Amino acid sequence: MNFAFELGILVVLLGFIWRYLGAYLVAVYNGRLGFLDFIEKPVLGLLGINKDSEQSWQRYLRSLLVFSAVSIGFTFLLLVFQGYLPLNPQHLKGVTPALAFNTAVSFVTNTDWQNYAGESTMSNFSQMVALTTQNFVSASIGIAVAIALIRGFARDKSPNIGNFWVDMIRGVIYVLLPISIVMTLVLVWQGSPETLLANVNVHDSLNSVNQVIFRGPIASQEAIKEFGTNGGGFFNANSAHPFENPTGFTNFLEILLILAIPVALTYTFGKMVGNLKEGIAILAVMALLFFGTFALALHAEQSGNPAINATGVTSVQGANMVGKESRFGVPNSVLFDVTTTQTSTGAVNSSTDSYTPIGGLSLLAGMVYGEVSPGGAGSGIYTLLLFAILTVFIAGLMVGRTPEYLKKKIQRNEIIWASIGILVMPITVLMLTALTVALPYGRQAILNRGPHALTEILYAFTSQANNNGSAFAGLSTNTAYFNLTGALAMLLGRFGVLIPVIALAGGLAEKEEVPVTAGTFLTATPMFTGLLVGVVLLVGALNFFPVISLGPIAEALSHGKFY
């Protein structure tokens, strides 16, 4: 299929998803659906939750933090003791404590960073009960927090922002579970295994070679991995493995699944605040950042490796196919990896470490922006709304007026919380990158040298602090140092943003709406869209340009040609 035609179909389908999934999310979180009450009521009853009761932002946050802490502990114990648990046909031993802690934090924070090869480390029980369970609940929590912030803008003098338990459970049973079941069946149809049987040993008598074919409950994990913007693969090769991503059709569907919730939430946002144009403005920002980055990455990879092209050997010139799946080619590989690095998914269908310097920079850029283009399930829109608050504040300073956004005055507390939420990621990334370069524990893990090595370290912590999970490789990260520093980056990247967002939601909900006047700075306009794009790019550049100059830019210049 022609790639341009395929891209056009993707955009058209996303338009339908934006409209209909977005409207469905409005109905779910406004409590207008009841066809799954037979599941929702018993679960809420077991927890002692009244679905009509609501919480202040403090109680909402407390519930989220307690649940997340328990989830980390529960997942950690399952991984450490997996050798004694059922559904372990490979007879795998328990995971070491440092790796188990890193993995538990990784999946609970929706990062899915993996310092291990899944097929040879995790039992079927661990894959299903420990990891796939967290894929559902961590994604649902991200959506719930986004809905809580939207309620903060939509409500007038309200002490409450919803109920965490109700929002999380509805996200799982009404949104994530039904579509994941359908996608699992599609993946099985296309060739992805879904079994609890042991691995298969195959003997190649012609070459006298024994081969182990790993298998397990792969299709079900793959479905929620993409739809929940999680990214953790059953296999070390992730979505380049034919069992996770069997065909070109599944590759297309997985891209569509990854983008579905982040895109649909912009419609949900517009409808819930009472002005669909506001949602369109946010979607436009996401689209401009996404397609700009994609165009840069595609140009870099199709131009090929300048060092190889400089040899003059005609047979090796052309697009950079190193690390690419021949089933997908350069355009589909680039689209898939740009999609996952800009949605906090982190799944890959090609080797990111083998991209050209500027191609690799493009993948890094989606995370440097703050994962807002369009970002993860819920996390993309609530982070972009922090940038929107900062943008209207800057615009207010320019015209000498008290800034307003969606009929709410943006004052001291809103700017403090928004600034904390925006700056916690770059501070975490830059400090841990500098620490790793300075300490022998960090330098010992480096397998490459020069600017590329710095890029690999920077990429690793940027990925973890943005709860993305993709890796540039080139680092031996399954060490006590990287397991602990990585866990710290993931915790700060998740909760360092969630806490300000929920506090902001509570403060906004309590505010009285102000009327729109002739002097109000309108935000559902191309001017605001352009300003917001500029602020996102400016914040990313101010924080990261110095270290990026020493990494991918220096590497590109060393090749003699800047793509």
HUCORTA-V879783 format. One record per pair of residues at least 4 apart in sequence whose C-alpha atoms are under 7 Angstrom apart, sorted by the first residue. I is the first residue (numbers start at 1). GAP is how many residues later the second one is. If there is no record, write none. Layout:
BEGIN
i=(I/I)
gap=(GAP/GAP)
END
This chain:
BEGIN
i=(1/2/3/4/5/6/7/8/9/10/10/11/12/13/14/14/15/16/17/17/17/17/18/18/18/18/19/19/19/20/21/21/22/22/22/22/22/23/23/24/25/25/26/26/26/27/27/27/28/28/28/29/36/37/38/39/40/41/42/43/44/44/44/45/51/53/54/54/54/54/55/55/55/55/55/55/56/56/56/56/56/57/57/57/57/57/57/58/59/60/60/60/61/61/62/63/63/64/64/65/66/67/68/68/69/70/71/71/72/72/72/72/73/74/75/75/75/76/76/76/76/77/78/78/78/79/79/79/79/80/80/80/80/80/81/81/82/82/82/83/83/83/83/86/87/87/87/88/88/88/88/89/90/92/92/95/95/96/97/98/98/98/98/99/99/99/100/101/102/102/102/102/102/103/103/104/105/105/106/106/106/106/106/106/107/107/107/107/107/108/108/109/109/109/109/109/110/110/110/110/110/111/111/111/111/111/112/112/112/112/113/113/113/113/114/115/115/116/117/117/117/118/118/118/118/119/119/119/122/122/123/124/124/124/124/125/126/126/127/127/128/128/129/130/131/132/132/133/134/135/135/135/135/135/136/136/136/136/136/137/137/138/139/139/139/140/140/140/140/141/141/142/142/142/142/143/143/143/144/144/144/145/145/145/146/146/146/146/146/147/148/148/148/148/149/149/149/149/149/150/150/151/151/151/152/152/152/152/152/153/153/153/153/154/154/155/156/156/156/156/156/157/157/157/157/158/158/159/159/160/161/161/161/163/164/165/166/167/168/169/170/171/171/172/172/173/174/175/176/177/178/179/180/180/180/181/182/183/183/184/184/184/184/185/186/187/187/187/187/188/188/188/188/190/190/191/191/192/192/192/192/192/193/193/193/193/193/193/194/194/194/194/195/195/196/196/197/198/199/199/199/199/200/200/200/201/201/201/201/202/202/202/203/203/203/204/204/204/205/217/218/218/218/219/219/220/221/222/222/222/223/224/225/225/225/225/226/226/226/226/226/226/227/227/228/229/229/229/229/229/229/230/231/231/231/231/232/233/234/237/238/238/238/238/239/239/239/239/239/240/240/240/240/240/241/242/245/245/246/247/248/248/249/250/251/252/253/254/255/255/255/256/259/260/261/261/262/262/262/262/262/262/263/263/264/265/266/266/266/266/266/267/267/267/268/269/269/270/270/270/270/270/270/271/271/276/277/277/278/278/278/279/280/281/281/281/281/282/283/284/284/285/285/285/286/286/286/286/287/287/288/289/289/290/290/291/292/293/293/294/294/294/295/296/296/297/297/297/297/297/298/298/298/299/300/300/300/300/300/301/301/301/301/301/301/302/302/302/302/303/303/304/304/304/304/305/305/305/306/306/306/307/308/309/313/321/322/323/323/323/324/324/324/324/324/325/325/325/328/328/329/330/331/332/333/333/333/334/335/336/336/336/337/337/337/338/338/339/340/340/340/340/341/341/341/341/341/341/342/342/342/342/342/342/342/343/343/343/343/343/344/344/344/344/344/344/345/345/345/346/346/346/347/352/352/353/353/355/355/356/357/357/357/357/357/358/358/358/358/359/360/361/361/362/364/364/365/366/366/367/367/367/367/368/369/369/369/370/371/371/371/372/372/372/372/373/374/375/375/375/376/378/379/380/381/382/383/384/385/386/386/386/387/387/388/388/389/389/389/390/390/390/391/391/391/391/392/392/392/392/393/393/393/394/395/396/396/396/396/397/402/403/403/404/404/404/405/405/407/407/407/407/408/408/408/408/410/411/412/413/414/414/415/416/417/417/417/418/418/419/420/420/421/421/421/423/424/424/424/425/425/425/425/426/426/427/428/428/428/429/429/429/429/430/431/432/433/433/433/433/434/435/436/436/437/437/439/440/441/445/445/445/446/446/446/446/447/447/448/448/448/449/450/451/451/451/451/451/451/452/452/452/452/453/454/454/455/455/455/456/456/456/456/457/458/459/459/459/460/460/460/461/461/461/462/463/463/463/463/464/464/464/464/464/465/465/465/465/466/467/467/467/477/477/478/478/479/480/481/482/483/484/485/486/487/488/489/490/491/492/493/494/495/497/498/499/500/501/502/503/504/505/506/507/516/523/524/525/526/527/528/529/530/531/532/533/534/535/536/537/538/539/540/541/544/545/546/547/548/548/549/549/550/551/552/553/554/555/556/556/557/557)
gap=(5/4/4/4/4/4/4/4/4/4/246/4/4/4/4/246/4/4/4/5/243/247/4/245/246/249/4/245/248/4/4/243/4/242/243/245/246/4/245/4/4/243/4/242/246/4/5/6/4/5/142/138/4/4/4/4/4/4/4/4/4/5/6/4/115/110/106/107/108/109/4/5/105/106/107/108/4/103/104/105/450/4/103/104/445/446/449/4/4/4/103/104/4/441/4/4/101/4/100/4/4/4/4/40/4/4/4/37/4/32/33/36/4/4/4/29/55/4/24/25/28/4/4/48/52/15/16/21/47/14/15/16/17/20/4/13/11/12/44/8/9/10/11/39/36/37/38/4/35/36/37/109/108/29/31/4/5/4/4/4/382/385/386/4/379/384/4/4/4/381/382/384/385/4/11/4/4/382/4/5/6/7/381/384/4/5/24/27/28/26/30/29/358/381/382/385/25/28/29/120/357/119/353/356/357/358/118/119/120/357/119/351/356/357/118/362/363/5/4/118/119/4/116/117/118/95/115/116/4/5/4/4/72/92/93/4/4/5/4/5/4/5/4/4/4/4/89/4/4/4/89/90/93/95/4/36/40/88/92/4/35/4/4/89/238/4/28/31/32/4/27/4/235/236/237/4/234/235/4/23/24/4/233/357/4/232/233/235/236/4/4/13/14/357/4/233/352/353/356/4/119/4/10/358/9/353/354/356/357/120/253/355/356/118/119/354/353/354/355/356/357/352/353/354/355/351/352/350/351/346/344/345/348/4/4/4/4/4/4/4/4/4/5/4/5/4/4/4/4/4/4/4/4/43/44/4/4/4/40/4/35/36/39/4/4/4/5/32/63/4/5/6/31/56/57/52/55/26/27/51/52/54/22/23/24/25/26/50/22/23/24/25/21/22/20/21/19/17/13/14/15/16/12/13/14/9/10/11/12/8/9/10/6/7/8/4/5/6/4/4/4/16/26/4/25/4/4/4/11/22/4/4/4/5/6/7/4/5/28/31/32/119/30/31/149/29/114/115/116/147/148/115/114/115/116/238/115/5/4/4/6/109/110/111/5/6/108/109/110/5/85/108/109/110/4/4/5/6/4/4/4/80/4/4/4/4/4/4/4/81/84/4/4/4/4/116/112/113/114/115/116/118/20/111/4/4/4/13/14/16/17/4/9/12/4/4/10/4/5/6/7/8/9/4/5/4/4/247/4/245/246/4/4/4/243/244/248/4/4/4/245/4/244/248/4/86/87/88/4/86/4/4/84/4/83/4/4/4/69/4/41/44/4/4/66/4/37/61/62/65/4/33/36/4/4/56/58/59/263/18/19/29/54/55/58/16/17/18/28/15/16/13/14/15/16/4/15/51/4/253/255/252/9/8/4/9/32/27/28/31/5/6/9/26/27/4/24/25/4/5/4/4/4/4/4/16/17/4/4/4/12/13/4/11/12/4/25/4/4/5/6/7/4/5/22/25/26/127/24/25/29/30/31/32/33/28/30/31/32/33/27/31/32/122/123/124/31/123/124/122/123/124/123/8/120/119/120/4/5/4/4/195/196/198/199/4/194/198/205/4/4/4/191/4/4/95/4/5/7/4/95/96/99/172/167/168/171/96/4/9/95/8/9/11/12/7/6/4/5/6/4/4/4/4/4/4/4/4/4/4/32/36/4/149/4/144/4/16/29/4/25/28/4/140/141/144/4/11/12/13/4/10/17/4/4/4/5/6/7/4/7/6/7/4/5/6/4/5/106/107/108/109/100/103/105/106/4/4/4/4/4/90/4/4/4/83/87/4/82/4/4/80/75/76/79/4/4/69/72/4/40/41/68/4/117/4/4/37/61/4/32/33/36/4/4/4/4/24/25/28/4/4/6/7/5/6/4/4/40/30/31/32/7/28/29/30/27/28/4/5/26/4/4/4/99/100/101/103/104/4/99/100/103/4/4/97/4/96/97/4/16/17/18/4/4/4/12/13/4/11/12/4/25/28/4/4/5/6/7/4/5/22/25/26/24/25/27/28/27/23/26/27/5/6/4/5/4/4/4/4/4/4/4/4/4/4/4/4/4/4/4/4/4/4/4/4/4/4/4/4/4/4/4/4/4/5/4/4/4/4/4/4/4/4/4/4/4/4/4/4/4/4/4/4/4/4/4/4/4/5/4/5/4/4/4/4/4/4/5/6/4/5)
END
